[in-house]
Amino acid sequence: MKIVQKEISITTKGDTDIIDITTDVAKLLKKSGLVDGYVNLFVQGSTGSLTTIEYEPNLVEDFENALKRLIPSNIRYAHKETWGDSNGHSHVRASFMGPSLQVPFANKSLRLGTWQQIIFIDFDTRPRQRNIITQLIGT
């Protein structure tokens, strides 16, 4: 069993910026020399998340709108009283989505479905530089 740890750096726009990172992860897998195993991805920071989606413009818009309806930004969040910032909704959205994802790979290829891509979502209220830690574990 071998473990290869790398980071993916992303510059975001903030405000529920949804970014397809599938190609980045596939490149890391190719460079790793691993054939079979899984990749763990983890976002550093409390206002970003990882998941999978069919990354097409209309579904990305639907997904963003659903998150905004479920966890709106225009209501009171007590978090503002702690730090004086207005990103309480960002923290709540990220916590609901989660900071990590695991994807298996076989024969040097990610085992994603035909219309399934890995996405990073930046929920913060401003542009950010984000780091996603990847651990490729396998043989």
C-alpha positions in Angstrom: 0.0 0.0 0.0 1.4 3.4 -1.0 0.1 6.9 0.0 0.8 10.0 -2.1 -0.2 13.3 -0.6 -0.6 16.4 -2.8 -2.5 19.7 -2.7 -4.8 21.3 -5.3 -4.8 25.1 -5.0 -7.8 27.0 -6.3 -8.6 30.7 -6.6 -12.3 31.3 -6.1 -14.8 34.1 -6.5 -16.7 33.2 -3.3 -20.4 33.4 -2.8 -21.2 29.7 -3.6 -18.6 29.5 -6.4 -18.9 25.9 -7.8 -15.7 24.6 -9.4 -15.1 21.3 -11.2 -11.8 19.8 -10.0 -12.2 16.4 -11.6 -9.4 17.1 -14.1 -7.1 18.2 -11.4 -7.7 15.0 -9.4 -7.3 12.8 -12.5 -3.9 14.5 -13.2 -2.7 13.8 -9.7 -3.8 10.2 -10.0 -1.9 9.8 -13.3 1.3 11.3 -11.8 1.0 9.1 -8.7 1.8 5.9 -10.5 -1.0 4.1 -8.5 -3.3 1.7 -10.3 -6.0 0.7 -7.8 -7.2 2.4 -4.6 -9.0 5.5 -3.6 -8.4 9.2 -3.3 -9.4 11.2 -0.2 -10.0 14.9 -0.6 -10.2 17.4 2.2 -10.9 21.1 2.2 -8.8 23.2 4.5 -11.2 25.9 5.9 -14.7 26.0 7.4 -16.5 27.6 4.5 -15.7 25.2 1.7 -17.1 21.8 0.7 -16.6 18.9 -1.7 -19.2 16.7 -3.4 -20.1 15.3 -6.8 -22.6 16.6 -9.4 -23.3 16.5 -13.1 -21.4 19.6 -13.8 -23.5 21.3 -16.5 -24.5 24.9 -16.3 -28.2 24.5 -15.6 -27.8 21.9 -12.9 -25.0 24.0 -11.3 -27.5 26.9 -11.2 -30.2 24.6 -9.8 -27.8 23.4 -7.1 -26.7 26.9 -6.2 -30.3 28.1 -6.0 -31.4 25.1 -3.9 -28.6 25.9 -1.4 -29.6 29.5 -1.2 -33.2 28.5 -0.5 -32.3 26.0 2.1 -29.8 28.2 3.9 -30.4 31.8 3.0 -27.9 34.6 3.5 -30.4 37.3 4.4 -31.4 36.0 7.8 -29.8 36.6 11.2 -26.8 34.4 12.1 -25.4 34.6 15.6 -21.9 34.0 14.2 -21.8 37.7 13.2 -22.0 38.6 16.9 -18.8 36.7 17.5 -16.6 37.9 14.7 -18.5 40.9 13.2 -18.5 39.3 9.7 -21.5 38.3 7.6 -20.6 34.7 6.6 -22.6 32.7 9.1 -24.6 31.2 6.2 -21.3 30.2 4.6 -20.3 28.1 7.6 -23.7 26.5 7.9 -23.8 25.6 4.2 -20.3 24.1 4.3 -21.1 22.1 7.5 -24.2 20.6 5.8 -22.2 19.7 2.7 -19.1 18.5 4.4 -15.3 19.1 3.9 -14.3 15.7 2.5 -14.9 13.2 -0.3 -13.6 9.8 -1.1 -13.5 8.5 -4.7 -12.2 5.0 -5.7 -10.0 4.4 -8.7 -9.2 1.3 -10.7 -6.8 0.7 -13.6 -5.5 4.3 -13.1 -8.9 5.9 -13.7 -11.4 7.5 -11.3 -14.5 5.4 -10.9 -16.9 8.2 -11.4 -20.2 7.8 -13.2 -20.6 9.0 -16.8 -22.1 12.3 -15.7 -20.4 12.6 -12.4 -17.8 15.2 -11.6 -15.9 16.2 -8.4 -16.7 19.8 -7.4 -15.4 22.2 -4.8 -17.8 24.8 -3.5 -16.6 28.0 -1.9 -19.4 29.4 0.3 -17.5 32.3 1.8 -18.6 35.9 1.0 -15.3 36.9 -0.7 -12.8 35.6 -3.2 -10.3 33.2 -1.5 -7.3 31.1 -2.2 -8.2 27.5 -1.3 -6.2 24.4 -0.7 -7.6 20.9 -1.1 -5.5 18.1 0.4 -5.5 14.9 -1.5 -4.3 11.5 -0.4 -4.1 8.9 -3.0 -4.0 5.5 -1.3 -3.5 2.3 -3.3 -1.2 -0.1 -5.1 
